[in-house]
Amino acid sequence: MSSCKGVSQNIGLYTPITIPEKPWSDVSMEFVLGLPKIVKGYDSIFVLVDRFFKMAHFIQCKKILDAKHVVKLFLKRL
């Protein structure tokens, strides 16, 4: 019995990540959900990462937020 394994190679060039030129021009957003509720009813964390400053912002929020409230949370951090 012989076993064949495929050989994969990483061929080709990698694309470099662009460097942001100003604050808040390259931002990622994530939500951490399903946390235990605290006194004010918050059960989630809205995470904003600004690549220019290499800084993360952690904003407590409620899971039931709609897009309007997410935009308000985002604009408060600008």
N, CA, C and O atoms as a Tripos MOL2 file, in Angstrom:
@<TRIPOS>MOLECULE
protein
  312   311    78     0     0
PROTEIN
NO_CHARGES

@<TRIPOS>ATOM
      1 N           0.8480   -1.1820    0.0000 N.3       1 MET1
      2 CA          0.0000    0.0000    0.0000 C.3       1 MET1
      3 C           0.8840    1.2310    0.0000 C.2       1 MET1
      4 O           1.8570    1.3280    0.7470 O.2       1 MET1
      5 N           0.5350    2.1210   -0.8160 N.am      2 SER2
      6 CA          1.2780    3.3810   -0.8280 C.3       2 SER2
      7 C           0.3020    4.5200   -0.5920 C.2       2 SER2
      8 O          -0.8690    4.4630   -0.9660 O.2       2 SER2
      9 N           0.8190    5.5260    0.0270 N.am      3 SER3
     10 CA         -0.0410    6.6700    0.3150 C.3       3 SER3
     11 C           0.4950    7.8820   -0.4350 C.2       3 SER3
     12 O           1.6990    8.1410   -0.4370 O.2       3 SER3
     13 N          -0.3850    8.6020   -1.0540 N.am      4 CYS4
     14 CA          0.0140    9.8000   -1.8050 C.3       4 CYS4
     15 C          -0.4920   11.0270   -1.0750 C.2       4 CYS4
     16 O          -1.6610   11.1260   -0.7020 O.2       4 CYS4
     17 N           0.4110   11.9370   -0.8900 N.am      5 LYS5
     18 CA          0.0240   13.2140   -0.2940 C.3       5 LYS5
     19 C           0.3060   14.3040   -1.3120 C.2       5 LYS5
     20 O           1.3630   14.3310   -1.9430 O.2       5 LYS5
     21 N          -0.6320   15.1780   -1.4550 N.am      6 GLY6
     22 CA         -0.4360   16.2860   -2.3670 C.3       6 GLY6
     23 C           0.5940   17.2530   -1.8170 C.2       6 GLY6
     24 O           0.7100   17.4310   -0.6040 O.2       6 GLY6
     25 N           1.3210   17.8600   -2.6900 N.am      7 VAL7
     26 CA          2.3200   18.8530   -2.3060 C.3       7 VAL7
     27 C           1.7750   20.2130   -2.7010 C.2       7 VAL7
     28 O           1.5240   20.4810   -3.8760 O.2       7 VAL7
     29 N           1.5970   21.0650   -1.7060 N.am      8 SER8
     30 CA          1.1200   22.4090   -2.0270 C.3       8 SER8
     31 C           2.2570   23.3960   -1.8080 C.2       8 SER8
     32 O           3.0120   23.2980   -0.8410 O.2       8 SER8
     33 N           2.3580   24.3170   -2.7000 N.am      9 GLN9
     34 CA          3.3900   25.3380   -2.6020 C.3       9 GLN9
     35 C           2.7360   26.6990   -2.6140 C.2       9 GLN9
     36 O           1.7230   26.9180   -3.2770 O.2       9 GLN9
     37 N           3.3230   27.5940   -1.8820 N.am     10 ASN10
     38 CA          2.8730   28.9800   -1.8940 C.3      10 ASN10
     39 C           3.6160   29.6860   -3.0190 C.2      10 ASN10
     40 O           4.7150   30.2050   -2.8180 O.2      10 ASN10
     41 N           3.0240   29.7030   -4.1790 N.am     11 ILE11
     42 CA          3.7030   30.3670   -5.2810 C.3      11 ILE11
     43 C           2.9910   31.6790   -5.5660 C.2      11 ILE11
     44 O           1.7770   31.7860   -5.3970 O.2      11 ILE11
     45 N           3.7270   32.6410   -5.9840 N.am     12 GLY12
     46 CA          3.1770   33.9590   -6.2540 C.3      12 GLY12
     47 C           3.6100   34.9420   -5.1860 C.2      12 GLY12
     48 O           4.1740   34.5590   -4.1620 O.2      12 GLY12
     49 N           3.3450   36.1920   -5.4310 N.am     13 LEU13
     50 CA          3.7590   37.2500   -4.5240 C.3      13 LEU13
     51 C           2.6390   37.6020   -3.5570 C.2      13 LEU13
     52 O           1.4590   37.5640   -3.9040 O.2      13 LEU13
     53 N           3.0270   37.9380   -2.3620 N.am     14 TYR14
     54 CA          2.0610   38.4250   -1.3830 C.3      14 TYR14
     55 C           1.8090   39.9030   -1.6230 C.2      14 TYR14
     56 O           2.7080   40.6370   -2.0310 O.2      14 TYR14
     57 N           0.5950   40.3290   -1.3690 N.am     15 THR15
     58 CA          0.2580   41.7410   -1.5030 C.3      15 THR15
     59 C           0.4920   42.4180   -0.1580 C.2      15 THR15
     60 O          -0.0900   42.0120    0.8480 O.2      15 THR15
     61 N           1.3410   43.4490   -0.1300 N.am     16 PRO16
     62 CA          1.6020   44.1180    1.1490 C.3      16 PRO16
     63 C           0.3740   44.8790    1.6430 C.2      16 PRO16
     64 O          -0.4360   45.3610    0.8520 O.2      16 PRO16
     65 N           0.2550   44.9740    2.9570 N.am     17 ILE17
     66 CA         -0.8460   45.7180    3.5590 C.3      17 ILE17
     67 C          -0.5420   47.2040    3.4300 C.2      17 ILE17
     68 O           0.5690   47.6470    3.7210 O.2      17 ILE17
     69 N          -1.5260   47.9610    2.9950 N.am     18 THR18
     70 CA         -1.3120   49.4050    2.8640 C.3      18 THR18
     71 C          -1.1750   50.0510    4.2360 C.2      18 THR18
     72 O          -1.7710   49.5950    5.2120 O.2      18 THR18
     73 N          -0.3960   51.1000    4.2970 N.am     19 ILE19
     74 CA         -0.1840   51.8340    5.5400 C.3      19 ILE19
     75 C          -1.1530   53.0080    5.5590 C.2      19 ILE19
     76 O          -1.1540   53.8220    4.6350 O.2      19 ILE19
     77 N          -1.9870   53.1080    6.6110 N.am     20 PRO20
     78 CA         -2.9360   54.2250    6.6690 C.3      20 PRO20
     79 C          -2.1940   55.5610    6.7820 C.2      20 PRO20
     80 O          -1.1510   55.6590    7.4270 O.2      20 PRO20
     81 N          -2.7560   56.5760    6.1420 N.am     21 GLU21
     82 CA         -2.1100   57.8920    6.1220 C.3      21 GLU21
     83 C          -2.6620   58.8530    7.1650 C.2      21 GLU21
     84 O          -2.0240   59.8580    7.4780 O.2      21 GLU21
     85 N          -3.8470   58.5540    7.7090 N.am     22 LYS22
     86 CA         -4.4230   59.4350    8.7210 C.3      22 LYS22
     87 C          -5.2590   58.6050    9.6900 C.2      22 LYS22
     88 O          -5.6590   57.4850    9.3740 O.2      22 LYS22
     89 N          -5.5180   59.1610   10.8680 N.am     23 PRO23
     90 CA         -6.3180   58.4240   11.8560 C.3      23 PRO23
     91 C          -7.7220   58.1230   11.3360 C.2      23 PRO23
     92 O          -8.2990   58.9120   10.5870 O.2      23 PRO23
     93 N          -8.2530   56.9970   11.7310 N.am     24 TRP24
     94 CA         -9.6040   56.5480   11.4220 C.3      24 TRP24
     95 C          -9.8520   56.3290    9.9290 C.2      24 TRP24
     96 O         -11.0040   56.2860    9.4980 O.2      24 TRP24
     97 N          -8.7860   56.1910    9.1340 N.am     25 SER25
     98 CA         -8.9800   55.9060    7.7080 C.3      25 SER25
     99 C          -9.0250   54.4030    7.4490 C.2      25 SER25
    100 O          -9.5440   53.9690    6.4210 O.2      25 SER25
    101 N          -8.4870   53.6060    8.3680 N.am     26 ASP26
    102 CA         -8.5270   52.1510    8.2430 C.3      26 ASP26
    103 C          -8.9240   51.5720    9.5980 C.2      26 ASP26
    104 O          -8.1010   51.4620   10.5080 O.2      26 ASP26
    105 N         -10.1920   51.2070    9.7150 N.am     27 VAL27
    106 CA        -10.7560   50.7900   10.9980 C.3      27 VAL27
    107 C         -11.4230   49.4270   10.8340 C.2      27 VAL27
    108 O         -12.0750   49.1610    9.8240 O.2      27 VAL27
    109 N         -11.2510   48.5760   11.8290 N.am     28 SER28
    110 CA        -12.0130   47.3180   11.8400 C.3      28 SER28
    111 C         -12.9430   47.3360   13.0430 C.2      28 SER28
    112 O         -12.6390   47.9430   14.0690 O.2      28 SER28
    113 N         -14.0860   46.6600   12.9040 N.am     29 MET29
    114 CA        -15.0900   46.6230   13.9670 C.3      29 MET29
    115 C         -15.4930   45.1730   14.2120 C.2      29 MET29
    116 O         -15.6850   44.4000   13.2740 O.2      29 MET29
    117 N         -15.6160   44.8250   15.4690 N.am     30 GLU30
    118 CA        -16.0580   43.4900   15.8660 C.3      30 GLU30
    119 C         -16.9630   43.6190   17.0820 C.2      30 GLU30
    120 O         -16.9290   44.6220   17.7950 O.2      30 GLU30
    121 N         -17.7700   42.5960   17.3060 N.am     31 PHE31
    122 CA        -18.6030   42.5350   18.5060 C.3      31 PHE31
    123 C         -18.2550   41.2800   19.2890 C.2      31 PHE31
    124 O         -18.0900   40.2040   18.7140 O.2      31 PHE31
    125 N         -18.1440   41.4230   20.6090 N.am     32 VAL32
    126 CA        -17.9950   40.2840   21.5110 C.3      32 VAL32
    127 C         -19.3540   40.1510   22.1920 C.2      32 VAL32
    128 O         -19.7590   41.0210   22.9630 O.2      32 VAL32
    129 N         -20.0490   39.0610   21.9030 N.am     33 LEU33
    130 CA        -21.4210   38.8870   22.3810 C.3      33 LEU33
    131 C         -21.5080   37.7650   23.4140 C.2      33 LEU33
    132 O         -20.5830   36.9660   23.5650 O.2      33 LEU33
    133 N         -22.6270   37.7220   24.1150 N.am     34 GLY34
    134 CA        -22.9050   36.6300   25.0270 C.3      34 GLY34
    135 C         -22.2050   36.7240   26.3660 C.2      34 GLY34
    136 O         -22.0030   35.7050   27.0270 O.2      34 GLY34
    137 N         -21.8350   37.9120   26.7770 N.am     35 LEU35
    138 CA        -21.1920   38.0870   28.0780 C.3      35 LEU35
    139 C         -22.2590   38.1820   29.1670 C.2      35 LEU35
    140 O         -23.4110   38.4970   28.8680 O.2      35 LEU35
    141 N         -21.9010   37.9180   30.4180 N.am     36 PRO36
    142 CA        -22.8720   38.0860   31.5030 C.3      36 PRO36
    143 C         -23.2640   39.5600   31.6380 C.2      36 PRO36
    144 O         -22.4260   40.4470   31.4790 O.2      36 PRO36
    145 N         -24.5350   39.8140   31.9300 N.am     37 LYS37
    146 CA        -24.9980   41.2010   32.0730 C.3      37 LYS37
    147 C         -24.4010   41.8260   33.3220 C.2      37 LYS37
    148 O         -24.2310   41.1720   34.3520 O.2      37 LYS37
    149 N         -24.0830   43.1320   33.2000 N.am     38 ILE38
    150 CA        -23.6190   43.8810   34.3630 C.3      38 ILE38
    151 C         -24.7550   44.7640   34.8490 C.2      38 ILE38
    152 O         -25.8610   44.6920   34.3150 O.2      38 ILE38
    153 N         -24.5060   45.5850   35.8390 N.am     39 VAL39
    154 CA        -25.5500   46.3660   36.5010 C.3      39 VAL39
    155 C         -26.3950   47.1910   35.5250 C.2      39 VAL39
    156 O         -27.6180   47.2230   35.6600 O.2      39 VAL39
    157 N         -25.7800   47.8490   34.5610 N.am     40 LYS40
    158 CA        -26.5320   48.7050   33.6390 C.3      40 LYS40
    159 C         -27.1280   47.9360   32.4570 C.2      40 LYS40
    160 O         -27.6860   48.5470   31.5460 O.2      40 LYS40
    161 N         -27.0170   46.6180   32.4610 N.am     41 GLY41
    162 CA        -27.6280   45.8140   31.4130 C.3      41 GLY41
    163 C         -26.7430   45.5480   30.2080 C.2      41 GLY41
    164 O         -27.1940   44.9230   29.2480 O.2      41 GLY41
    165 N         -25.5030   46.0030   30.2290 N.am     42 TYR42
    166 CA        -24.6040   45.7610   29.1100 C.3      42 TYR42
    167 C         -24.1980   44.2930   29.0950 C.2      42 TYR42
    168 O         -23.8650   43.7190   30.1320 O.2      42 TYR42
    169 N         -24.2300   43.6870   27.8970 N.am     43 ASP43
    170 CA        -23.8600   42.2850   27.7810 C.3      43 ASP43
    171 C         -22.9500   42.0060   26.5820 C.2      43 ASP43
    172 O         -22.7120   40.8510   26.2290 O.2      43 ASP43
    173 N         -22.4480   43.0720   25.9630 N.am     44 SER44
    174 CA        -21.6010   42.9260   24.7820 C.3      44 SER44
    175 C         -20.5180   43.9940   24.7820 C.2      44 SER44
    176 O         -20.5900   44.9780   25.5180 O.2      44 SER44
    177 N         -19.5180   43.7790   23.9420 N.am     45 ILE45
    178 CA        -18.4460   44.7570   23.7780 C.3      45 ILE45
    179 C         -18.2870   45.0300   22.2860 C.2      45 ILE45
    180 O         -18.1830   44.1040   21.4820 O.2      45 ILE45
    181 N         -18.2710   46.3030   21.9290 N.am     46 PHE46
    182 CA        -18.0420   46.7620   20.5640 C.3      46 PHE46
    183 C         -16.5600   47.1160   20.4840 C.2      46 PHE46
    184 O         -16.0980   48.0110   21.1910 O.2      46 PHE46
    185 N         -15.8160   46.4240   19.6300 N.am     47 VAL47
    186 CA        -14.3680   46.6180   19.5410 C.3      47 VAL47
    187 C         -14.0390   47.3590   18.2520 C.2      47 VAL47
    188 O         -14.3850   46.9060   17.1610 O.2      47 VAL47
    189 N         -13.3760   48.4920   18.3820 N.am     48 LEU48
    190 CA        -12.9000   49.2730   17.2410 C.3      48 LEU48
    191 C         -11.3740   49.2530   17.2490 C.2      48 LEU48
    192 O         -10.7530   49.4920   18.2850 O.2      48 LEU48
    193 N         -10.7730   48.9700   16.1030 N.am     49 VAL49
    194 CA         -9.3190   48.9830   16.0000 C.3      49 VAL49
    195 C          -8.9330   49.9770   14.9170 C.2      49 VAL49
    196 O          -9.3510   49.8520   13.7660 O.2      49 VAL49
    197 N          -8.1260   50.9710   15.2980 N.am     50 ASP50
    198 CA         -7.6040   51.9700   14.3650 C.3      50 ASP50
    199 C          -6.1730   51.5740   14.0210 C.2      50 ASP50
    200 O          -5.2950   51.6170   14.8830 O.2      50 ASP50
    201 N          -5.9300   51.1880   12.7730 N.am     51 ARG51
    202 CA         -4.5980   50.7310   12.3790 C.3      51 ARG51
    203 C          -3.5690   51.8490   12.3660 C.2      51 ARG51
    204 O          -2.3800   51.5730   12.5230 O.2      51 ARG51
    205 N          -3.9780   53.1040   12.1850 N.am     52 PHE52
    206 CA         -3.0260   54.2180   12.1570 C.3      52 PHE52
    207 C          -2.3300   54.3580   13.5030 C.2      52 PHE52
    208 O          -1.1040   54.4470   13.5620 O.2      52 PHE52
    209 N          -3.1040   54.3790   14.5850 N.am     53 PHE53
    210 CA         -2.5380   54.5120   15.9310 C.3      53 PHE53
    211 C          -2.2060   53.1640   16.5660 C.2      53 PHE53
    212 O          -1.6090   53.1060   17.6410 O.2      53 PHE53
    213 N          -2.6010   52.0690   15.8850 N.am     54 LYS54
    214 CA         -2.4320   50.7160   16.4450 C.3      54 LYS54
    215 C          -3.0660   50.6560   17.8280 C.2      54 LYS54
    216 O          -2.4530   50.2210   18.8030 O.2      54 LYS54
    217 N          -4.3130   51.1070   17.8770 N.am     55 MET55
    218 CA         -5.0280   51.2190   19.1400 C.3      55 MET55
    219 C          -6.4020   50.5660   19.0260 C.2      55 MET55
    220 O          -7.0750   50.6780   18.0010 O.2      55 MET55
    221 N          -6.8010   49.8890   20.0860 N.am     56 ALA56
    222 CA         -8.1260   49.2710   20.1390 C.3      56 ALA56
    223 C          -8.9780   50.0180   21.1590 C.2      56 ALA56
    224 O          -8.4880   50.4210   22.2140 O.2      56 ALA56
    225 N         -10.2460   50.1990   20.8390 N.am     57 HIS57
    226 CA        -11.2120   50.8300   21.7300 C.3      57 HIS57
    227 C         -12.2670   49.7790   22.0690 C.2      57 HIS57
    228 O         -12.8110   49.1340   21.1720 O.2      57 HIS57
    229 N         -12.5520   49.6060   23.3400 N.am     58 PHE58
    230 CA        -13.5320   48.6340   23.7940 C.3      58 PHE58
    231 C         -14.7070   49.3910   24.3970 C.2      58 PHE58
    232 O         -14.5560   50.0840   25.4030 O.2      58 PHE58
    233 N         -15.8870   49.2560   23.7750 N.am     59 ILE59
    234 CA        -17.0580   50.0290   24.1690 C.3      59 ILE59
    235 C         -18.1410   49.0600   24.6420 C.2      59 ILE59
    236 O         -18.5620   48.1760   23.8950 O.2      59 ILE59
    237 N         -18.5840   49.2300   25.8760 N.am     60 GLN60
    238 CA        -19.6480   48.3590   26.3860 C.3      60 GLN60
    239 C         -20.9640   48.7300   25.7110 C.2      60 GLN60
    240 O         -21.2450   49.9070   25.4830 O.2      60 GLN60
    241 N         -21.7540   47.7300   25.3990 N.am     61 CYS61
    242 CA        -23.0400   47.9770   24.7360 C.3      61 CYS61
    243 C         -23.9840   46.8180   25.0250 C.2      61 CYS61
    244 O         -23.6340   45.8600   25.7140 O.2      61 CYS61
    245 N         -25.1830   46.9340   24.4800 N.am     62 LYS62
    246 CA        -26.1950   45.8820   24.6300 C.3      62 LYS62
    247 C         -26.3360   45.1470   23.3080 C.2      62 LYS62
    248 O         -26.1860   45.7420   22.2410 O.2      62 LYS62
    249 N         -26.6170   43.8810   23.3770 N.am     63 LYS63
    250 CA        -26.7180   43.0500   22.1780 C.3      63 LYS63
    251 C         -27.8480   43.4890   21.2510 C.2      63 LYS63
    252 O         -27.7830   43.2220   20.0510 O.2      63 LYS63
    253 N         -28.8650   44.1430   21.7600 N.am     64 ILE64
    254 CA        -30.0290   44.5000   20.9540 C.3      64 ILE64
    255 C         -29.8510   45.7880   20.1490 C.2      64 ILE64
    256 O         -30.8210   46.3020   19.5920 O.2      64 ILE64
    257 N         -28.6420   46.3100   20.0810 N.am     65 LEU65
    258 CA        -28.4000   47.5460   19.3370 C.3      65 LEU65
    259 C         -28.6950   47.3550   17.8540 C.2      65 LEU65
    260 O         -28.4310   46.2960   17.2840 O.2      65 LEU65
    261 N         -29.2500   48.4020   17.2380 N.am     66 ASP66
    262 CA        -29.4320   48.3770   15.7990 C.3      66 ASP66
    263 C         -28.3240   49.2240   15.1560 C.2      66 ASP66
    264 O         -27.4750   49.7700   15.8620 O.2      66 ASP66
    265 N         -28.3300   49.3330   13.8500 N.am     67 ALA67
    266 CA        -27.2690   50.0320   13.1220 C.3      67 ALA67
    267 C         -27.1530   51.4950   13.5360 C.2      67 ALA67
    268 O         -26.0460   52.0320   13.5870 O.2      67 ALA67
    269 N         -28.2740   52.1470   13.8340 N.am     68 LYS68
    270 CA        -28.2550   53.5510   14.2540 C.3      68 LYS68
    271 C         -27.4320   53.7390   15.5220 C.2      68 LYS68
    272 O         -26.6310   54.6690   15.6180 O.2      68 LYS68
    273 N         -27.6330   52.8540   16.4950 N.am     69 HIS69
    274 CA        -26.9060   52.9530   17.7580 C.3      69 HIS69
    275 C         -25.4280   52.6260   17.5820 C.2      69 HIS69
    276 O         -24.5770   53.2120   18.2500 O.2      69 HIS69
    277 N         -25.1210   51.6920   16.6840 N.am     70 VAL70
    278 CA        -23.7140   51.3580   16.4230 C.3      70 VAL70
    279 C         -22.9980   52.5620   15.8200 C.2      70 VAL70
    280 O         -21.8630   52.8580   16.1910 O.2      70 VAL70
    281 N         -23.6490   53.2540   14.8980 N.am     71 VAL71
    282 CA        -23.0520   54.4590   14.2960 C.3      71 VAL71
    283 C         -22.8240   55.5190   15.3640 C.2      71 VAL71
    284 O         -21.7820   56.1760   15.3640 O.2      71 VAL71
    285 N         -23.7790   55.6980   16.2740 N.am     72 LYS72
    286 CA        -23.6040   56.6750   17.3560 C.3      72 LYS72
    287 C         -22.4170   56.3190   18.2360 C.2      72 LYS72
    288 O         -21.6330   57.1980   18.5950 O.2      72 LYS72
    289 N         -22.2700   55.0480   18.5900 N.am     73 LEU73
    290 CA        -21.1250   54.6120   19.3860 C.3      73 LEU73
    291 C         -19.8120   54.8760   18.6510 C.2      73 LEU73
    292 O         -18.8320   55.3220   19.2470 O.2      73 LEU73
    293 N         -19.8100   54.5960   17.3600 N.am     74 PHE74
    294 CA        -18.6110   54.8150   16.5450 C.3      74 PHE74
    295 C         -18.2460   56.2970   16.4940 C.2      74 PHE74
    296 O         -17.0850   56.6590   16.6840 O.2      74 PHE74
    297 N         -19.2310   57.1510   16.2370 N.am     75 LEU75
    298 CA        -18.9590   58.5900   16.1010 C.3      75 LEU75
    299 C         -18.5210   59.2300   17.4260 C.2      75 LEU75
    300 O         -17.8100   60.2350   17.4180 O.2      75 LEU75
    301 N         -18.9380   58.6610   18.5530 N.am     76 LYS76
    302 CA        -18.4940   59.1800   19.8440 C.3      76 LYS76
    303 C         -16.9820   59.0200   20.0140 C.2      76 LYS76
    304 O         -16.3530   59.8060   20.7220 O.2      76 LYS76
    305 N         -16.3960   58.0080   19.3680 N.am     77 ARG77
    306 CA        -14.9650   57.7010   19.5190 C.3      77 ARG77
    307 C         -14.0870   58.4730   18.5560 C.2      77 ARG77
    308 O         -12.8650   58.4460   18.6990 O.2      77 ARG77
    309 N         -14.6660   59.1670   17.5690 N.am     78 LEU78
    310 CA        -13.8400   59.9200   16.6000 C.3      78 LEU78
    311 C         -13.2160   61.1340   17.2170 C.2      78 LEU78
    312 O         -12.4970   61.8700   16.5410 O.2      78 LEU78
@<TRIPOS>BOND
     1     1     2 1
     2     2     3 1
     3     3     4 2
     4     3     5 am
     5     5     6 1
     6     6     7 1
     7     7     8 2
     8     7     9 am
     9     9    10 1
    10    10    11 1
    11    11    12 2
    12    11    13 am
    13    13    14 1
    14    14    15 1
    15    15    16 2
    16    15    17 am
    17    17    18 1
    18    18    19 1
    19    19    20 2
    20    19    21 am
    21    21    22 1
    22    22    23 1
    23    23    24 2
    24    23    25 am
    25    25    26 1
    26    26    27 1
    27    27    28 2
    28    27    29 am
    29    29    30 1
    30    30    31 1
    31    31    32 2
    32    31    33 am
    33    33    34 1
    34    34    35 1
    35    35    36 2
    36    35    37 am
    37    37    38 1
    38    38    39 1
    39    39    40 2
    40    39    41 am
    41    41    42 1
    42    42    43 1
    43    43    44 2
    44    43    45 am
    45    45    46 1
    46    46    47 1
    47    47    48 2
    48    47    49 am
    49    49    50 1
    50    50    51 1
    51    51    52 2
    52    51    53 am
    53    53    54 1
    54    54    55 1
    55    55    56 2
    56    55    57 am
    57    57    58 1
    58    58    59 1
    59    59    60 2
    60    59    61 am
    61    61    62 1
    62    62    63 1
    63    63    64 2
    64    63    65 am
    65    65    66 1
    66    66    67 1
    67    67    68 2
    68    67    69 am
    69    69    70 1
    70    70    71 1
    71    71    72 2
    72    71    73 am
    73    73    74 1
    74    74    75 1
    75    75    76 2
    76    75    77 am
    77    77    78 1
    78    78    79 1
    79    79    80 2
    80    79    81 am
    81    81    82 1
    82    82    83 1
    83    83    84 2
    84    83    85 am
    85    85    86 1
    86    86    87 1
    87    87    88 2
    88    87    89 am
    89    89    90 1
    90    90    91 1
    91    91    92 2
    92    91    93 am
    93    93    94 1
    94    94    95 1
    95    95    96 2
    96    95    97 am
    97    97    98 1
    98    98    99 1
    99    99   100 2
   100    99   101 am
   101   101   102 1
   102   102   103 1
   103   103   104 2
   104   103   105 am
   105   105   106 1
   106   106   107 1
   107   107   108 2
   108   107   109 am
   109   109   110 1
   110   110   111 1
   111   111   112 2
   112   111   113 am
   113   113   114 1
   114   114   115 1
   115   115   116 2
   116   115   117 am
   117   117   118 1
   118   118   119 1
   119   119   120 2
   120   119   121 am
   121   121   122 1
   122   122   123 1
   123   123   124 2
   124   123   125 am
   125   125   126 1
   126   126   127 1
   127   127   128 2
   128   127   129 am
   129   129   130 1
   130   130   131 1
   131   131   132 2
   132   131   133 am
   133   133   134 1
   134   134   135 1
   135   135   136 2
   136   135   137 am
   137   137   138 1
   138   138   139 1
   139   139   140 2
   140   139   141 am
   141   141   142 1
   142   142   143 1
   143   143   144 2
   144   143   145 am
   145   145   146 1
   146   146   147 1
   147   147   148 2
   148   147   149 am
   149   149   150 1
   150   150   151 1
   151   151   152 2
   152   151   153 am
   153   153   154 1
   154   154   155 1
   155   155   156 2
   156   155   157 am
   157   157   158 1
   158   158   159 1
   159   159   160 2
   160   159   161 am
   161   161   162 1
   162   162   163 1
   163   163   164 2
   164   163   165 am
   165   165   166 1
   166   166   167 1
   167   167   168 2
   168   167   169 am
   169   169   170 1
   170   170   171 1
   171   171   172 2
   172   171   173 am
   173   173   174 1
   174   174   175 1
   175   175   176 2
   176   175   177 am
   177   177   178 1
   178   178   179 1
   179   179   180 2
   180   179   181 am
   181   181   182 1
   182   182   183 1
   183   183   184 2
   184   183   185 am
   185   185   186 1
   186   186   187 1
   187   187   188 2
   188   187   189 am
   189   189   190 1
   190   190   191 1
   191   191   192 2
   192   191   193 am
   193   193   194 1
   194   194   195 1
   195   195   196 2
   196   195   197 am
   197   197   198 1
   198   198   199 1
   199   199   200 2
   200   199   201 am
   201   201   202 1
   202   202   203 1
   203   203   204 2
   204   203   205 am
   205   205   206 1
   206   206   207 1
   207   207   208 2
   208   207   209 am
   209   209   210 1
   210   210   211 1
   211   211   212 2
   212   211   213 am
   213   213   214 1
   214   214   215 1
   215   215   216 2
   216   215   217 am
   217   217   218 1
   218   218   219 1
   219   219   220 2
   220   219   221 am
   221   221   222 1
   222   222   223 1
   223   223   224 2
   224   223   225 am
   225   225   226 1
   226   226   227 1
   227   227   228 2
   228   227   229 am
   229   229   230 1
   230   230   231 1
   231   231   232 2
   232   231   233 am
   233   233   234 1
   234   234   235 1
   235   235   236 2
   236   235   237 am
   237   237   238 1
   238   238   239 1
   239   239   240 2
   240   239   241 am
   241   241   242 1
   242   242   243 1
   243   243   244 2
   244   243   245 am
   245   245   246 1
   246   246   247 1
   247   247   248 2
   248   247   249 am
   249   249   250 1
   250   250   251 1
   251   251   252 2
   252   251   253 am
   253   253   254 1
   254   254   255 1
   255   255   256 2
   256   255   257 am
   257   257   258 1
   258   258   259 1
   259   259   260 2
   260   259   261 am
   261   261   262 1
   262   262   263 1
   263   263   264 2
   264   263   265 am
   265   265   266 1
   266   266   267 1
   267   267   268 2
   268   267   269 am
   269   269   270 1
   270   270   271 1
   271   271   272 2
   272   271   273 am
   273   273   274 1
   274   274   275 1
   275   275   276 2
   276   275   277 am
   277   277   278 1
   278   278   279 1
   279   279   280 2
   280   279   281 am
   281   281   282 1
   282   282   283 1
   283   283   284 2
   284   283   285 am
   285   285   286 1
   286   286   287 1
   287   287   288 2
   288   287   289 am
   289   289   290 1
   290   290   291 1
   291   291   292 2
   292   291   293 am
   293   293   294 1
   294   294   295 1
   295   295   296 2
   296   295   297 am
   297   297   298 1
   298   298   299 1
   299   299   300 2
   300   299   301 am
   301   301   302 1
   302   302   303 1
   303   303   304 2
   304   303   305 am
   305   305   306 1
   306   306   307 1
   307   307   308 2
   308   307   309 am
   309   309   310 1
   310   310   311 1
   311   311   312 2
@<TRIPOS>SUBSTRUCTURE
     1 MET1         2 RESIDUE 1 A MET
     2 SER2         6 RESIDUE 1 A SER
     3 SER3        10 RESIDUE 1 A SER
     4 CYS4        14 RESIDUE 1 A CYS
     5 LYS5        18 RESIDUE 1 A LYS
     6 GLY6        22 RESIDUE 1 A GLY
     7 VAL7        26 RESIDUE 1 A VAL
     8 SER8        30 RESIDUE 1 A SER
     9 GLN9        34 RESIDUE 1 A GLN
    10 ASN10       38 RESIDUE 1 A ASN
    11 ILE11       42 RESIDUE 1 A ILE
    12 GLY12       46 RESIDUE 1 A GLY
    13 LEU13       50 RESIDUE 1 A LEU
    14 TYR14       54 RESIDUE 1 A TYR
    15 THR15       58 RESIDUE 1 A THR
    16 PRO16       62 RESIDUE 1 A PRO
    17 ILE17       66 RESIDUE 1 A ILE
    18 THR18       70 RESIDUE 1 A THR
    19 ILE19       74 RESIDUE 1 A ILE
    20 PRO20       78 RESIDUE 1 A PRO
    21 GLU21       82 RESIDUE 1 A GLU
    22 LYS22       86 RESIDUE 1 A LYS
    23 PRO23       90 RESIDUE 1 A PRO
    24 TRP24       94 RESIDUE 1 A TRP
    25 SER25       98 RESIDUE 1 A SER
    26 ASP26      102 RESIDUE 1 A ASP
    27 VAL27      106 RESIDUE 1 A VAL
    28 SER28      110 RESIDUE 1 A SER
    29 MET29      114 RESIDUE 1 A MET
    30 GLU30      118 RESIDUE 1 A GLU
    31 PHE31      122 RESIDUE 1 A PHE
    32 VAL32      126 RESIDUE 1 A VAL
    33 LEU33      130 RESIDUE 1 A LEU
    34 GLY34      134 RESIDUE 1 A GLY
    35 LEU35      138 RESIDUE 1 A LEU
    36 PRO36      142 RESIDUE 1 A PRO
    37 LYS37      146 RESIDUE 1 A LYS
    38 ILE38      150 RESIDUE 1 A ILE
    39 VAL39      154 RESIDUE 1 A VAL
    40 LYS40      158 RESIDUE 1 A LYS
    41 GLY41      162 RESIDUE 1 A GLY
    42 TYR42      166 RESIDUE 1 A TYR
    43 ASP43      170 RESIDUE 1 A ASP
    44 SER44      174 RESIDUE 1 A SER
    45 ILE45      178 RESIDUE 1 A ILE
    46 PHE46      182 RESIDUE 1 A PHE
    47 VAL47      186 RESIDUE 1 A VAL
    48 LEU48      190 RESIDUE 1 A LEU
    49 VAL49      194 RESIDUE 1 A VAL
    50 ASP50      198 RESIDUE 1 A ASP
    51 ARG51      202 RESIDUE 1 A ARG
    52 PHE52      206 RESIDUE 1 A PHE
    53 PHE53      210 RESIDUE 1 A PHE
    54 LYS54      214 RESIDUE 1 A LYS
    55 MET55      218 RESIDUE 1 A MET
    56 ALA56      222 RESIDUE 1 A ALA
    57 HIS57      226 RESIDUE 1 A HIS
    58 PHE58      230 RESIDUE 1 A PHE
    59 ILE59      234 RESIDUE 1 A ILE
    60 GLN60      238 RESIDUE 1 A GLN
    61 CYS61      242 RESIDUE 1 A CYS
    62 LYS62      246 RESIDUE 1 A LYS
    63 LYS63      250 RESIDUE 1 A LYS
    64 ILE64      254 RESIDUE 1 A ILE
    65 LEU65      258 RESIDUE 1 A LEU
    66 ASP66      262 RESIDUE 1 A ASP
    67 ALA67      266 RESIDUE 1 A ALA
    68 LYS68      270 RESIDUE 1 A LYS
    69 HIS69      274 RESIDUE 1 A HIS
    70 VAL70      278 RESIDUE 1 A VAL
    71 VAL71      282 RESIDUE 1 A VAL
    72 LYS72      286 RESIDUE 1 A LYS
    73 LEU73      290 RESIDUE 1 A LEU
    74 PHE74      294 RESIDUE 1 A PHE
    75 LEU75      298 RESIDUE 1 A LEU
    76 LYS76      302 RESIDUE 1 A LYS
    77 ARG77      306 RESIDUE 1 A ARG
    78 LEU78      310 RESIDUE 1 A LEU
